[in-house]
Amino acid sequence: MIYWRYMRLNHEQPICVQPDSCDFITACGKPRGLNQFCHPSIGQSVLDSIGYYHEKGRWFCDLAVLMPDHTHRLLHFPPDQTMTKTVGLWKRWIARVYSIQWQSGFFDHRLRNEENIDQKGLYILQNPIRAKLVERPED
């Protein structure tokens, strides 16, 4: 019998990474497929919380989108904030206030240049269109 052991990913920035690096962050609700985010009573509040963290300097958000069962964000973390702790605190607060259930951890991808940032930004903007939730990115 094979037992799978899930390992937690290390999300901390290596010392060689520039402090202004951009990260593509995806956090998924649990279970996948359940619409937890795209409700008028919750969606705007979740987006407002992303903006609040931005205003307080916990992260700097270039772009965010809510899908029914996950979120995508382009984030920069200031040197005094760690990615794991900051995203974890945000997820715990959202879970407590809005009864959102999250998958453990999150996915992060460090974007190394403007071209990668532009590609991920386009991916984020096109995600709701591909899912047939909206017709235009501005929607």
Phi and psi in degrees as a GROMACS rama.xvg file:
@    title "Ramachandran Plot"
@    xaxis  label "Phi"
@    yaxis  label "Psi"
@TYPE xy
-102.22  130.69  ILE-2
-110.786  127.638  TYR-3
-88.0306  136.978  TRP-4
-117.251  120.638  ARG-5
-87.1152  131.912  TYR-6
-103.822  142.873  MET-7
-78.1621  137.066  ARG-8
-77.4283  145.093  LEU-9
-85.3301  116.571  ASN-10
-102.031  1.39264  HIS-11
-74.5079  143.851  GLU-12
-73.9011  131.527  GLN-13
-65.4439  157.021  PRO-14
-59.8893  -29.9439  ILE-15
-74.6521  -9.73555  CYS-16
-79.7411  134.766  VAL-17
-63.4049  143.289  GLN-18
-62.8385  -22.0248  PRO-19
-96.9636  19.581  ASP-20
-64.7899  154.882  SER-21
-109.233  139.893  CYS-22
-122.249  138.171  ASP-23
-93.2551  115.502  PHE-24
-114.96  130.599  ILE-25
-123.448  127.994  THR-26
-122.895  129.388  ALA-27
-110.255  139.545  CYS-28
-76.0844  166.625  GLY-29
-127.117  130.324  LYS-30
-79.2753  158.447  PRO-31
-62.4688  145.283  ARG-32
95.3932  -16.843  GLY-33
-88.1393  125.143  LEU-34
-75.6358  104.609  ASN-35
-109.215  -20.9939  GLN-36
-104.691  -29.4407  PHE-37
-95.8631  61.1528  CYS-38
-124.309  138.942  HIS-39
-53.8632  -35.4835  PRO-40
-75.2092  -19.2642  SER-41
-113.193  -44.502  ILE-42
-52.4212  -51.5009  GLY-43
-65.3793  -35.8939  GLN-44
-66.2417  -37.7984  SER-45
-65.9533  -43.9304  VAL-46
-62.7974  -39.8363  LEU-47
-62.0558  -36.2776  ASP-48
-68.5198  -34.419  SER-49
-63.1782  -43.8994  ILE-50
-64.1509  -36.4872  GLY-51
-63.2894  -45.7866  TYR-52
-61.2399  -36.0718  TYR-53
-64.1006  -49.3988  HIS-54
-61.82  -35.305  GLU-55
-83.8845  -2.91467  LYS-56
76.294  20.5281  GLY-57
-78.6419  -31.3228  ARG-58
-153.535  166.821  TRP-59
-121.534  115.933  PHE-60
-99.7698  120.568  CYS-61
-84.9015  -33.2933  ASP-62
-160.988  141.204  LEU-63
-145.455  145.518  ALA-64
-140.93  143.166  VAL-65
-104.073  127.597  LEU-66
-105.541  168.033  MET-67
-55.2555  -37.8723  PRO-68
-122.526  8.8883  ASP-69
-160.025  167.353  HIS-70
-124.315  148.579  THR-71
-123.346  140.173  HIS-72
-145.742  146.928  ARG-73
-102.964  114.232  LEU-74
-126.724  146.616  LEU-75
-115.597  136.626  HIS-76
-109.367  129.959  PHE-77
-67.983  159.541  PRO-78
-57.9516  -26.4732  PRO-79
-89.2822  4.60936  ASP-80
-121.616  130.7  GLN-81
-94.1376  143.362  THR-82
-58.461  -50.7411  MET-83
-58.9733  -49.4121  THR-84
-66.3018  -44.5281  LYS-85
-65.2859  -48.4296  THR-86
-65.4306  -39.3529  VAL-87
-62.2024  -44.3042  GLY-88
-62.3659  -41.7408  LEU-89
-63.1262  -45.828  TRP-90
-62.8593  -41.5453  LYS-91
-63.1811  -41.2518  ARG-92
-64.3908  -46.2894  TRP-93
-60.3818  -41.3582  ILE-94
-62.5504  -43.8456  ALA-95
-69.242  -46.3007  ARG-96
-76.1617  -38.7915  VAL-97
-113.914  8.24295  TYR-98
56.0575  36.4732  SER-99
-82.2613  133.98  ILE-100
-99.9386  131.712  GLN-101
-112.543  149.164  TRP-102
-69.0948  155.293  GLN-103
-65.0093  137.814  SER-104
72.0681  -159.186  GLY-105
-163.202  167.557  PHE-106
-104.519  132.852  PHE-107
-130.855  146.211  ASP-108
-137.726  117.909  HIS-109
-74.6356  128.969  ARG-110
-96.3516  125.087  LEU-111
-95.8774  -13.7948  ARG-112
-155.585  170.791  ASN-113
-59.0251  -36.1197  GLU-114
-62.7118  -43.6906  GLU-115
-64.34  -39.9429  ASN-116
-62.6657  -44.3723  ILE-117
-62.825  -41.2034  ASP-118
-64.2011  -45.2104  GLN-119
-68.27  -36.6664  LYS-120
-60.6079  -44.1149  GLY-121
-63.6678  -41.0391  LEU-122
-58.4946  -46.0636  TYR-123
-61.7601  -45.4856  ILE-124
-66.6169  -32.3157  LEU-125
-84.5339  -16.5231  GLN-126
-55.3497  -49.6239  ASN-127
-66.7514  -27.0291  PRO-128
-71.4272  -46.0852  ILE-129
-59.7553  -34.2023  ARG-130
-82.0335  0.656256  ALA-131
60.9074  34.3686  LYS-132
-90.183  -30.0297  LEU-133
-142.191  167.828  VAL-134
-99.3404  -26.7056  GLU-135
-131.918  150.193  ARG-136
-57.526  -36.0906  PRO-137
-70.1458  -13.2161  GLU-138
